[in-house]
Amino acid sequence: MGNRGMEELIPLVNKLQDAFSSIGQACNLDLPQIAVVGGQSAGKSSVLENFVGRDFLPRGSGIVTRRPLVLQLISATAEWAEFLHCKGKKFTDFDEVRQEIEAETDRVTGANKGISPVPINLRVYSPNVLNLTLIDLPGITKVPVGDQPADIEQQIREMIMQFITRESCLILAVTPANTDLANSDALKLAKDVDPQGLRTIGVITKLDLMDEGTDARDVLENKLLPLRRGYIGVVNRSQKDIDGKKDIKAALEAERKFFFSHPAYRHIGDKMGTPRLQKVLNQQLTNHIRDTLPAFRSKLQSQLLALDKEAEEYRGYRPDDPSRKTKQLLQMVQQFSVDFEKRIEGSGDQVDTVELSGGAKINRIFHERFPFELVKMECDEKEMRREISYAIKNIHGIRTGLFTPDMAFEAIVKKQIIKLKEPCVKCVDMVIQELINTVRQCSNKLECFPRLREETERIVTSHIRDRESRAKEQVLLVIDIQLSYINTNHEDFIGFANAQQRSSQTNKSQSSATNQVIRKGWLTINNISIMKGGAKEYWFVLTAESLSWFKDDEEKEKKYMLPLDNLKVRDVEKSFMSSKHIFCIFNTESRNVYKDNRTLELACDSQDDVDSWKSSLLRAGVYPEKTTTSESSTTTSDNFSMDPQLERKVETIRNLVDSYMAIVNKCIRDLMPKAIMHLMINNVKEFINAELLAQLYSAGDQNALMDESQEQAQRRDEVLRTHQALKEALAIIGDISTTTITVPLPPPVDNSWVGGSSGGRRSPPPSPTAPRRMSAGQRPAPRGAPPPPNRPGPLGPFNNSAESPQAPSRPNRAPPSIPR
């Protein structure tokens, strides 16, 4: 065979296949195999039985092979079979092997012609076989029967493709000689995944069933419809022979007589038949393993390195050792404390690149979400003025006041301060939720010990909830302190004398910040019509005066600049078909914002991005739209008139309220993060560092806390078994010499005929003496001599000069359409 130095390779692959199947294919190696592909009743099962020399495969009409059968043939001195799912049980009666295949098939697929991609692993030891690994796949069918689904053909094709698309899989394409070879489903599938023909070997069956006066000589000589690796012909037992229990040895002898006695095949008789096919397949599989051995070894080494550290930790591991449990409990609690602090402080070794979490999320809550929630609580301008006017009138009562009353200012300010309680409490809730999420993320490393993880989460979460009420009390206390005394002597308060100058000061401060860039980033304009190209992404630049967008982040080609005057922001409901989150900008005076659009819809990838942009627009003076109840809407619509004197008083108090609330908001925005940080975050960190371990010890039995999960025990065993299997495999491979004598790869041939087109078939020019031919290139036995040695051999690439029969010469004629 030319592979004597590699004789151990195929048994090695068989051992590796069993080892990796038993550990759930943890190594995921692409092992070299031979897949047998063909239509129903093409003779695939008979070919396999001829290899073994025994009747052991299910027989019947229709689809019989309903699960892939991984058949490992191993040369041995005795004869028996064993299944991977029946470890330790030897089958010496091959009728029992057939029954076990049928029972195992029905167990997974049911008894009514269903199919399944789950393979059955069968190993056959025999002195009459060569070392081969084959996969018998279900025959390609067109029409569903029984309870088969309507797409049975597609399912079988997909199942076959799972095996033959692997670059390491050789394809044995089986086609009956009494059908049209150009329409062979097996060859068509092989051409789809192996267009160069490097992995495809053709097998022609049922040569003895061809019409009288016809033959397949041109096909077997690889001259008609050529394949790069050529064809081998076999003769299987007929159904009458099978029913009559004809011995396979006798069938193989009859096959040999058929080829050597048939006038069309006797000159290539030694290149035909099941024994020759066995030798060729064994040679090709061994050569293929040799070619893939370097990558094969590299995969094993990389997987071994990946498991080395984990296997070292598990080696000598004693789950029930009390000292180990105590030590590991201390280590786990310390690791949990370190992870929690790293996630809060932002120095984690595992940085999340998908979303904000931990300290970064809390920072966004403090400086973006909380200020935005504060601004949302500000009331509408018209509503504010109406409240001030009512307050002034109610304070004066029946009299007409000459001066602006202080009490109206205090009443309005206190009402505005009370409104701050809701966003402050909401800020505490958001921080608490993020702390609980952080605790759960840190406890993921404790999943090996379910009880410990559960107790840790319970204890820390309970402490966070205990601190929640304390934090909210302190936060509300800050608001109550602001309500207790209205400090009109504050250095930043404008006072009554300067209230009228408020507008000019505000305008001056705004003009000084006109050119300040507040934010840059990508946004999608969502409401561009399909006629104009649909939604597009632009680079947006927000300043205190305008919102501009450019074609890209180089900011060279400006598309539009939108002034921020009279603009507001509101949320837009997320559409069913869109994955983006949308908000829109609109003009309070009902004017078009952008070209012909009343609104500018902007889309972000996440709600956090939306909140961040709304917070930035807030800094630029673009406020969110107010949502009013139906009652307040009715009140707003009521007409009320103010005389000029009252209007001046309202304007004065309005400016005073703005000035004082700016001071309060600034104070609250500064104090709230500090209070939450002190009362919640730092306190939880100190609790985890100082008290968590003691709480765990007092929670119950420490040994029960450190009981590992069943999954962890399985994982440990699997890692150790896989690690040992990889070491053994590398040791075996390292002992094998890769120096071999091999047949070179056959030259390319024109196989464009594979594809089923009627025009794709090529045949040699007819000779005056050549009679009619069948659809598969069949012809009657020639009257002349056999082909000379310099003509393409009967098996193309499988033709060795040392084995070629000597024959008289004849004119060298080759079809012009076939490369020579």
C-alpha positions in Angstrom: 0.0 0.0 0.0 3.0 2.3 0.3 2.1 3.4 3.9 3.9 0.8 6.1 5.4 3.5 8.3 2.0 4.8 9.1 0.2 1.6 9.9 -0.6 2.7 13.4 -2.3 6.0 12.4 -5.7 4.7 11.6 -6.0 2.8 14.9 -4.8 5.9 16.6 -7.6 8.0 15.0 -10.1 5.3 16.1 -8.9 5.5 19.7 -9.1 9.3 19.6 -12.6 9.2 18.2 -13.8 6.9 21.0 -12.0 9.0 23.7 -13.5 12.3 22.5 -17.0 10.9 22.0 -17.0 9.6 25.6 -16.1 13.0 27.0 -18.7 14.9 24.9 -16.3 15.9 22.1 -14.6 18.4 24.5 -11.5 18.5 22.2 -13.6 19.2 19.1 -11.0 17.7 16.7 -11.8 17.4 13.0 -10.8 13.7 12.6 -10.1 12.2 9.2 -13.0 9.9 8.1 -14.6 8.5 4.9 -18.2 9.3 4.4 -20.3 7.0 2.2 -22.8 9.0 0.2 -25.4 7.8 -2.3 -29.1 7.5 -3.1 -31.5 5.0 -1.7 -30.8 1.4 -2.8 -27.5 2.4 -4.4 -25.7 -0.4 -2.7 -23.9 1.5 0.1 -24.8 -1.0 2.9 -23.7 -3.9 0.7 -20.4 -2.3 0.1 -19.8 -1.9 3.8 -20.9 -5.5 4.5 -18.5 -6.7 1.9 -15.7 -4.9 3.7 -16.6 -6.7 7.0 -17.5 -10.0 5.4 -20.6 -10.3 7.5 -24.3 -9.5 7.3 -24.8 -6.9 10.0 -26.7 -3.9 8.6 -30.5 -3.5 8.5 -32.2 -4.4 5.3 -35.5 -3.4 3.7 -37.3 -1.2 1.2 -37.3 2.6 1.4 -35.1 4.5 3.8 -33.3 2.0 6.1 -30.3 3.9 7.3 -31.9 6.7 9.4 -29.0 7.7 11.6 -25.3 8.1 10.6 -23.3 4.9 11.4 -19.7 5.5 12.3 -18.1 2.2 11.4 -14.5 1.6 12.6 -12.9 -1.5 11.0 -9.9 -2.8 12.9 -7.7 -5.7 11.8 -7.4 -8.3 14.6 -6.9 -12.0 15.1 -10.4 -12.6 16.4 -13.8 -11.4 15.1 -16.3 -9.4 17.2 -18.2 -6.1 17.3 -18.9 -3.5 20.0 -21.0 -0.3 20.3 -19.9 2.9 22.0 -23.3 3.1 23.8 -22.8 -0.5 25.1 -19.3 -0.3 26.5 -17.8 -3.6 27.5 -20.3 -5.8 25.7 -18.8 -7.8 22.8 -21.1 -9.0 20.0 -20.0 -12.1 18.3 -23.3 -12.8 16.6 -23.7 -10.2 13.8 -27.5 -10.8 13.7 -27.5 -9.2 17.2 -25.5 -6.3 15.8 -28.2 -5.7 13.2 -30.9 -5.9 15.9 -29.0 -3.5 18.2 -28.6 -1.0 15.3 -32.3 -1.2 14.6 -33.2 -0.8 18.3 -30.8 2.1 18.9 -32.2 3.8 15.7 -35.8 3.4 16.8 -34.9 4.7 20.3 -33.9 8.1 18.9 -35.9 8.4 15.7 -39.1 6.4 16.4 -40.3 3.4 14.5 -41.9 5.2 11.6 -39.1 6.2 9.2 -37.9 9.3 11.2 -34.3 10.4 10.9 -31.7 11.9 13.3 -28.2 13.3 12.9 -27.0 11.6 16.2 -24.5 9.0 15.1 -24.2 5.3 16.1 -20.6 4.3 16.8 -19.8 0.7 15.9 -16.4 -0.9 16.0 -15.7 -4.2 14.2 -12.6 -6.3 14.9 -11.8 -8.9 12.3 -8.9 -10.7 10.6 -10.6 -10.0 7.2 -10.6 -6.2 7.3 -8.2 -3.4 6.8 -8.1 -0.4 9.1 -10.8 1.9 7.9 -13.1 4.5 9.5 -16.3 5.0 7.5 -19.6 6.8 8.0 -22.7 5.3 6.5 -25.2 8.2 5.8 -28.9 7.9 5.0 -29.7 7.6 1.4 -30.9 10.7 -0.5 -34.7 10.5 -0.9 -37.2 12.7 -2.7 -40.6 11.7 -1.4 -41.5 11.5 2.4 -43.0 8.3 3.7 -44.6 7.4 7.1 -44.3 10.3 9.5 -41.3 11.8 7.8 -41.6 15.6 7.4 -42.3 17.2 4.0 -38.7 18.6 3.9 -37.1 15.1 4.4 -34.9 15.6 1.3 -33.5 18.9 2.7 -33.0 17.4 6.1 -31.0 14.5 4.7 -28.9 16.8 2.5 -28.1 19.0 5.5 -27.1 15.9 7.6 -24.8 14.7 4.8 -23.4 18.2 4.4 -22.4 18.3 8.1 -20.0 15.5 7.4 -18.7 16.1 3.9 -18.1 19.8 4.2 -15.1 19.1 6.6 -11.9 19.4 4.7 -10.6 16.3 6.5 -13.4 14.0 5.2 -13.0 11.8 2.2 -16.1 11.3 0.1 -17.1 7.9 -1.2 -19.7 8.7 -3.9 -21.7 5.5 -4.6 -23.7 5.3 -7.9 -25.5 2.3 -9.5 -24.2 1.4 -13.0 -27.8 1.0 -14.2 -28.7 4.7 -13.7 -27.6 7.9 -15.4 -24.2 8.8 -13.9 -24.5 12.5 -15.0 -27.5 12.8 -12.7 -25.9 11.2 -9.7 -27.0 12.9 -6.4 -23.8 11.7 -4.7 -21.5 13.2 -7.3 -23.5 16.4 -7.3 -23.2 16.8 -3.5 -19.5 15.9 -3.7 -18.9 18.5 -6.4 -20.6 21.2 -4.3 -18.2 20.8 -1.4 -15.1 19.5 -3.3 -15.0 21.3 -6.6 -11.4 20.3 -7.3 -12.1 16.6 -6.7 -9.3 16.3 -4.1 -11.4 14.3 -1.7 -13.9 12.4 -3.9 -13.6 8.7 -4.9 -16.3 7.2 -7.3 -17.8 3.8 -6.7 -19.9 2.1 -9.4 -22.2 -0.7 -8.1 -24.6 -3.2 -9.8 -22.4 -3.7 -12.8 -23.9 -7.2 -13.2 -27.4 -5.7 -13.5 -26.7 -3.6 -16.7 -28.7 -4.4 -19.9 -27.2 -7.1 -22.0 -24.8 -5.7 -24.6 -23.9 -2.7 -22.5 -21.0 -2.0 -20.1 -19.4 0.8 -18.1 -15.9 0.4 -19.3 -15.3 4.0 -20.3 -16.6 5.2 -16.9 -14.3 2.8 -15.0 -11.3 3.8 -17.2 -12.1 7.4 -16.1 -12.4 8.5 -19.7 -16.1 9.3 -19.7 -17.4 11.7 -17.0 -13.9 11.7 -15.3 -13.1 12.2 -11.7 -9.7 13.3 -10.4 -9.4 10.1 -8.2 -11.3 7.9 -10.7 -13.8 5.1 -10.2 -13.8 1.6 -8.8 -16.4 -1.0 -9.8 -17.9 -3.5 -7.3 -20.5 -6.3 -7.6 -22.7 -6.8 -4.6 -25.0 -9.7 -3.7 -28.4 -9.6 -5.2 -31.6 -9.5 -3.0 -32.0 -13.2 -3.9 -28.5 -14.0 -2.7 -29.2 -12.1 0.6 -32.5 -13.8 1.2 -30.8 -17.2 0.4 -28.0 -16.3 3.0 -25.3 -16.5 0.4 -21.9 -16.3 2.1 -20.0 -13.1 1.6 -16.8 -14.9 0.9 -18.5 -16.8 -1.9 -19.9 -13.4 -3.1 -16.4 -11.9 -3.2 -15.1 -14.9 -5.2 -18.1 -14.5 -7.6 -17.2 -10.8 -7.9 -13.6 -11.6 -8.8 -14.8 -14.2 -11.4 -17.2 -11.6 -12.8 -14.5 -9.0 -13.5 -11.9 -11.5 -14.8 -14.3 -13.3 -17.1 -16.2 -10.2 -18.4 -14.8 -9.2 -21.8 -15.1 -5.5 -21.0 -13.4 -5.6 -17.6 -11.0 -8.5 -17.6 -8.0 -6.3 -18.6 -8.7 -4.2 -15.5 -9.9 -7.0 -13.2 -7.1 -6.5 -10.7 -8.2 -2.8 -10.4 -11.8 -3.7 -9.6 -13.7 -5.3 -6.8 -14.2 -4.9 -3.0 -10.7 -5.9 -2.0 -9.2 -3.3 -4.3 -11.6 -0.7 -2.9 -10.5 -1.6 0.6 -6.9 -1.1 -0.2 -7.4 2.2 -2.0 -9.5 3.6 0.8 -7.0 2.5 3.4 -4.2 4.1 1.4 -6.1 7.4 0.9 -7.2 7.6 4.5 -3.7 7.0 5.8 -2.2 9.5 3.4 -4.8 12.0 4.4 -4.1 11.5 8.1 -0.4 12.0 7.4 -1.1 15.3 5.7 -3.2 16.6 8.5 -0.9 15.3 11.3 1.0 18.6 11.9 -2.2 20.6 12.4 -3.7 17.6 14.3 -0.8 17.8 16.8 -1.0 21.6 17.0 -4.6 21.4 18.0 -3.9 18.8 20.7 -1.0 20.9 22.1 -3.1 24.1 22.2 -5.9 22.4 24.0 -3.5 20.8 26.4 -1.9 24.2 27.2 -5.4 25.7 27.8 -6.2 23.0 30.3 -2.8 22.8 32.1 -3.5 25.4 34.7 -7.0 24.2 35.5 -6.0 20.5 35.6 -3.1 21.4 38.0 -5.6 23.0 40.4 -7.9 19.9 40.3 -5.1 17.4 40.7 -5.0 16.1 44.3 -8.2 18.0 45.0 -10.2 16.5 48.0 -13.8 17.9 48.1 -14.5 16.7 51.7 -11.4 18.0 53.4 -12.5 20.5 56.2 -9.2 22.4 56.1 -9.6 22.9 52.4 -13.1 24.2 52.8 -12.1 26.7 55.5 -9.2 28.0 53.4 -11.3 28.2 50.2 -14.1 30.0 52.1 -11.6 32.7 53.2 -10.3 33.0 49.6 -13.7 33.2 48.1 -14.9 36.0 50.5 -11.6 37.9 49.9 -12.0 37.6 46.1 -15.6 38.7 46.3 -14.6 41.8 48.3 -11.8 42.7 45.9 -14.0 42.2 42.8 -16.8 44.4 44.3 -14.3 47.2 45.1 -12.7 47.0 41.6 -16.1 47.2 39.9 -17.0 50.3 42.0 -13.7 52.0 41.8 -13.2 51.1 38.1 -9.9 49.2 38.4 -11.2 45.8 37.4 -9.0 43.4 35.5 -12.0 42.3 33.3 -13.3 45.5 31.6 -16.8 45.3 30.2 -16.7 46.7 26.6 -20.4 46.1 25.9 -22.2 48.3 28.5 -21.6 50.5 31.5 -21.8 48.8 34.9 -20.7 49.2 38.5 -19.0 52.5 39.3 -19.3 53.9 35.8 -23.1 53.3 35.8 -23.4 55.0 39.2 -21.3 58.0 37.9 -23.7 58.4 35.0 -26.6 58.3 37.5 -25.0 61.1 39.6 -24.0 63.4 36.8 -26.4 62.8 34.0 -29.6 61.0 35.1 -30.0 62.9 38.4 -29.6 66.4 36.9 -32.0 65.5 34.1 -34.6 64.3 36.6 -34.2 67.5 38.5 -34.9 69.6 35.4 -37.9 67.5 34.6 -39.5 68.6 37.8 -39.4 72.3 36.9 -42.9 73.5 36.0 -44.0 75.2 32.9 -43.4 78.9 32.5 -47.1 79.8 32.1 -48.1 77.6 35.0 -45.4 79.3 37.2 -46.6 82.8 36.4 -50.2 81.8 37.1 -49.3 80.4 40.5 -47.3 83.5 41.4 -50.2 85.8 40.4 -52.6 83.7 42.5 -50.2 83.7 45.4 -49.8 87.5 45.3 -53.6 88.1 45.1 -54.3 85.6 47.9 -51.8 87.3 50.2 -53.2 90.7 49.6 -56.7 89.4 50.1 -59.4 92.1 49.7 -56.8 94.8 49.7 -54.8 96.0 46.7 -51.1 95.6 47.5 -48.6 98.4 46.8 -45.5 96.2 47.2 -44.3 92.8 46.1 -45.0 90.4 49.1 -42.1 88.3 50.4 -44.6 85.5 51.4 -45.5 84.9 47.8 -41.8 84.3 47.0 -41.4 81.9 49.9 -44.6 80.0 49.1 -43.5 79.4 45.5 -39.9 78.5 46.4 -41.0 76.0 49.0 -43.4 74.4 46.5 -40.5 74.0 44.1 -38.2 72.6 46.7 -40.8 69.9 47.8 -40.8 68.8 44.1 -37.1 67.8 44.5 -37.9 65.0 46.8 -39.1 62.7 44.0 -35.9 62.8 41.9 -33.7 62.5 45.0 -35.5 59.3 46.1 -35.4 58.0 42.5 -31.6 58.6 42.5 -31.2 56.5 45.6 -33.3 53.7 44.0 -31.2 53.7 40.8 -28.0 53.5 42.8 -29.3 50.6 45.0 -30.4 48.7 41.9 -26.9 49.1 40.4 -25.3 48.0 43.7 -27.4 44.8 43.7 -26.5 44.1 40.1 -22.9 44.5 41.0 -23.2 42.1 43.9 -24.7 39.5 41.5 -22.0 40.0 38.9 -19.3 39.5 41.6 -21.0 36.4 42.9 -20.7 34.7 39.5 -17.3 33.5 40.6 -18.9 31.7 43.5 -21.1 29.6 41.2 -19.0 26.5 41.9 -20.5 26.6 45.5 -24.3 27.3 45.1 -25.0 27.6 48.9 -22.1 30.0 49.4 -23.3 32.2 46.5 -26.9 32.2 47.7 -25.9 33.1 51.2 -23.5 35.8 50.1 -26.1 37.4 47.8 -28.7 37.3 50.6 -26.5 38.8 53.3 -25.1 41.6 51.2 -28.5 42.4 49.5 -30.2 42.5 52.9 -27.6 44.9 54.2 -28.1 47.2 51.1 -31.9 47.1 51.7 -31.3 48.0 55.4 -29.2 51.0 54.4 -31.8 52.0 51.8 -34.2 53.4 54.4 -31.4 55.2 56.2 -30.2 56.8 53.0 -33.7 57.9 52.0 -34.3 59.4 55.4 -31.0 61.4 55.1 -31.8 62.5 51.6 -35.2 63.7 52.5 -33.7 65.4 55.6 -31.5 67.5 53.2 -34.6 68.6 51.4 -36.3 69.4 54.7 -33.3 71.5 55.8 -33.6 73.5 52.6 -37.3 74.1 53.4 -36.6 75.1 57.0 -34.9 78.4 56.1 -35.0 80.4 52.9 -31.7 82.2 52.9 -32.2 85.4 50.9 -28.8 86.6 52.1 -26.9 84.0 50.0 -24.1 85.5 48.1 -25.4 84.2 44.8 -29.0 85.4 45.3 -29.8 88.4 43.2 -32.1 90.0 45.7 -35.1 92.2 45.1 -33.1 95.2 43.9 -31.4 93.3 41.1 -34.4 91.1 40.1 -35.1 93.3 37.1 -31.6 92.9 35.8 -31.8 89.1 35.8 -32.5 88.9 32.1 -29.6 90.9 30.9 -27.2 89.0 33.2 -28.5 85.7 31.9 -28.1 86.7 28.3 -24.5 87.9 29.0 -23.5 84.6 30.6 -25.1 82.6 27.7 -23.2 84.6 25.1 -19.9 83.9 26.8 -20.5 80.2 26.4 -21.7 80.3 22.8 -18.7 78.5 21.3 -18.3 75.9 24.0 -18.6 72.3 22.6 -20.8 70.3 25.0 -20.9 66.9 23.2 -19.9 65.1 20.0 -21.0 61.7 18.8 -22.8 59.6 16.1 -26.6 59.8 15.9 -29.0 58.5 13.3 -31.6 60.9 11.8 -34.6 58.6 11.7 -37.3 60.6 9.9 -35.7 61.0 6.5 -38.1 59.7 3.9 -37.3 56.6 1.9 -37.3 58.6 -1.3 -34.4 60.6 0.1 -32.4 57.6 1.2 -34.0 56.7 4.5 -32.4 56.9 7.9 -28.8 58.0 7.9 -26.0 58.3 10.5 -24.2 61.6 11.0 -21.5 63.0 13.3 -23.3 65.5 15.6 -21.6 68.5 17.5 -23.6 70.2 20.2 -22.6 73.7 21.4 -24.4 76.1 23.7 -25.9 77.8 20.7 -26.5 75.2 18.0 -26.7 71.5 17.0 -24.7 70.8 13.9 -24.1 67.5 12.0 -21.4 66.4 9.6 -20.9 63.6 7.1 -18.1 62.0 9.3 -16.1 62.7 12.4 -13.5 64.7 10.5 -16.0 67.6 10.6 -15.1 68.8 7.1 -18.4 68.5 5.3 -21.2 70.2 7.4 -24.7 69.0 6.5 -26.8 71.3 8.6 -26.6 73.7 11.6 -29.7 74.0 13.8 -30.0 76.9 16.3 -31.3 75.9 19.7 -33.8 78.8 20.1 -37.3 77.7 21.2 -36.4 74.0 21.0 -37.5 71.2 23.3 -37.0 67.5 23.7 -39.5 64.7 24.0 -39.3 60.9 23.9 -40.5 58.9 20.9 -42.0 55.4 21.3 -39.7 52.7 20.0 -41.0 51.1 16.8 -41.7 47.4 16.5 -39.3 46.9 13.6 -36.5 49.1 14.9 -33.8 48.1 17.5 -32.8 51.7 18.2 -34.0 54.1 20.9 -35.4 57.4 19.6 -36.0 60.9 20.9 -37.0 64.0 19.0 -36.4 67.7 19.0 -39.3 70.1 18.2 -40.0 73.8 18.1 -42.3 75.2 20.7 -43.7 77.7 18.2 -44.8 74.9 15.8 -42.2 75.8 13.2 -40.3 73.4 11.0 -37.1 72.2 12.7 -35.3 70.6 9.8 -36.3 71.3 6.2 -39.9 70.2 5.8 -40.0 68.3 9.1 -41.7 69.6 12.2 -39.5 67.4 14.4 -36.0 66.0 14.2 -36.0 62.3 15.2 -32.6 61.1 16.5 -31.9 57.5 17.2 -29.3 55.8 19.5 -28.2 52.2 20.1 -29.3 52.2 23.8 -31.5 54.0 26.3 -28.3 55.1 28.2 -27.1 56.9 25.1 -30.5 58.6 24.8 -30.4 59.8 28.4 -26.9 61.0 28.0 -27.7 63.1 24.9 -30.8 64.5 26.6 -28.7 65.5 29.6 -26.2 67.2 27.2 -29.0 69.1 25.5 -30.2 70.1 28.9 -26.9 71.8 29.6 -27.3 73.6 26.3 -30.7 74.9 27.4 -32.9 72.5 25.5 -35.4 71.3 28.1 -37.7 68.3 28.0 -41.3 68.7 27.2 -43.6 68.8 30.2 -46.3 66.2 30.6 -49.4 67.7 32.2 -52.4 66.0 33.6 -55.9 66.6 32.2 -56.8 68.7 35.3 -53.8 71.1 34.9 -54.5 71.3 31.1 -58.0 72.5 31.9 -56.7 75.1 34.3 -54.1 76.3 31.9 -56.7 76.9 29.3 -58.6 79.3 31.6 -58.1 82.9 30.7 -56.8 85.2 33.4 -55.8 88.9 33.0 -53.0 90.8 34.8 -52.8 94.5 35.2 -49.4 96.1 34.5 -48.6 96.5 38.2 -49.3 92.8 39.0 -47.3 91.8 35.9 -44.3 93.6 37.2 -44.6 91.9 40.6 -45.0 88.5 39.0 -41.9 89.1 36.8 -39.9 90.2 39.9 -40.9 87.1 42.0 -40.3 84.9 38.9 -36.7 86.1 38.6 -36.2 85.7 42.4 -37.5 82.1 42.3 -35.2 81.3 39.4 -32.2 82.7 41.2 -32.9 80.9 44.5 -33.8 77.6 42.9 -30.5 77.7 41.0 -28.8 77.9 44.3 -30.8 75.0 45.8 -30.4 72.8 42.7 -26.6 73.4 42.7 -26.5 72.5 46.4 -28.6 69.4 45.9 -26.6 68.2 42.9 -23.5 68.5 45.0 -24.8 67.0 48.2 -26.8 64.1 46.9 -23.9 62.1 45.4 -21.8 62.7 48.5 -24.6 61.6 50.8 -25.3 58.4 48.8 -21.6 57.7 48.5 -21.2 57.9 52.3 -24.4 56.3 53.4 -24.6 53.5 50.8 -21.6 52.7 48.7 -18.7 53.2 51.2 -20.8 51.6 53.9 -21.5 48.5 51.8 -17.8 48.2 50.9 -16.8 48.3 54.6 -19.5 45.8 55.4 -18.2 43.3 52.9 -14.6 43.8 54.1 -15.3 43.6 57.8 -18.5 41.7 58.5 -19.4 39.4 55.6 -17.2 36.5 56.7 -18.6 36.7 60.2 -22.1 36.7 58.9 -21.4 33.7 56.8 -20.0 31.8 59.7 -23.1 32.6 61.8 -25.4 31.6 59.0 -25.0 27.9 59.6 -22.8 24.9 58.8 -19.7 26.2 57.0 -19.0 22.7 55.5 -22.4 22.8 53.8 -21.6 26.3 52.4 -18.6 24.9 50.6 -20.3 21.9 49.1 -19.5 22.1 45.4 -22.2 21.9 42.7 -22.7 18.8 40.7 -21.8 20.7 37.6 -18.5 21.7 39.1 -17.7 18.1 40.1 -18.5 16.9 36.5 -16.4 19.8 35.2 -13.4 18.7 37.3 -13.7 15.1 36.3 -14.1 16.1 32.6 -11.0 18.4 32.7 -8.8 15.7 34.3 -10.0 13.0 31.9 -9.6 15.3 28.8 -6.2 16.5 30.0 -5.0 12.9 30.4 -6.5 11.8 27.0 -4.7 14.7 25.3 -1.3 13.8 26.9 -1.7 10.2 25.9 -2.7 11.2 22.3 0.4 13.5 22.0 2.6 10.7 23.3 1.3 8.2 20.8 1.5 10.7 17.9 5.1 11.6 18.9 6.2 8.0 18.6 4.9 7.7 15.0 7.2 8.3 12.1 5.7 10.5 9.4 8.1 9.3 6.7 6.0 7.5 4.1 6.0 6.5 0.5 2.9 7.8 -1.1 1.2 8.0 -4.5 1.3 11.6 -5.8 -1.9 13.6 -6.1 -3.6 12.8 -9.4 -3.6 15.7 -12.0 -6.8 17.7 -12.4 -9.5 16.5 -14.8 -12.5 18.3 -16.5 -15.3 17.4 -14.1 -17.6 20.2 -15.1 -20.1 17.6 -16.2 -21.0 17.1 -12.5 -24.1 19.2 -11.9 -26.9 17.4 -13.8 -27.1 19.5 -16.9 -27.8 17.6 -20.0 -25.1 19.4 -22.0 -22.4 18.7 -19.4 -21.8 15.1 -20.4 -18.8 14.5 -22.6 -18.0 11.4 -24.5 -15.2 10.3 -26.8 -15.7 10.5 -30.6 -17.6 7.5 -31.9 -15.6 4.9 -33.8 -17.1 3.0 -36.8 -17.1 -0.1 -34.8 -18.6 1.3 -31.6 -22.2 0.3 -31.0 -24.8 2.4 -29.1 -24.1 3.5 -25.5 -26.3 3.8 -22.4 -26.8 7.1 -20.5 -23.9 6.4 -18.1 -21.5 5.9 -20.9 -22.1 2.2 -21.1 -21.1 0.3 -24.3 -21.0 -3.3 -25.5 -17.9 -5.4 -25.1 -15.2 -4.3 -27.6 -14.1 -6.6 -30.4 -10.6 -5.2 -30.3 -7.7 -5.6 -27.9 -7.5 -4.0 -24.4 -6.1 -0.4 -24.1 -2.3 0.1 -24.2 -0.3 1.2 -21.2 0.1 4.8 -22.5 -3.7 5.3 -22.5 -5.4 6.6 -19.3 -5.5 3.7 -16.9 -8.6 2.0 -15.7 -8.5 3.8 -12.3 -6.8 7.0 -13.4 -4.8 8.0 -10.3 -5.0 4.6 -8.7 -3.1 3.0 -11.6 0.4 2.0 -10.5 2.8 1.0 -13.3 3.9 -2.0 -11.3 0.4 -3.3 -11.2 -0.7 -2.5 -14.8 -1.4 -5.5 -17.0 0.6 -5.9 -20.2 -1.6 -5.6 -23.2 -1.0 -5.3 -27.0 -1.0 -1.8 -28.3 -3.7 -0.2 -30.4 -4.2 3.3 -31.9 -4.0 6.0 -29.2 -7.3 7.8 -29.4 -8.4 10.1 -26.6 -11.5 12.3 -26.6 -10.6 15.9 -27.4 -12.8 17.2 -24.5 -10.8 15.3 -21.8 -7.5 16.8 -20.7 -4.5 14.6 -21.3 
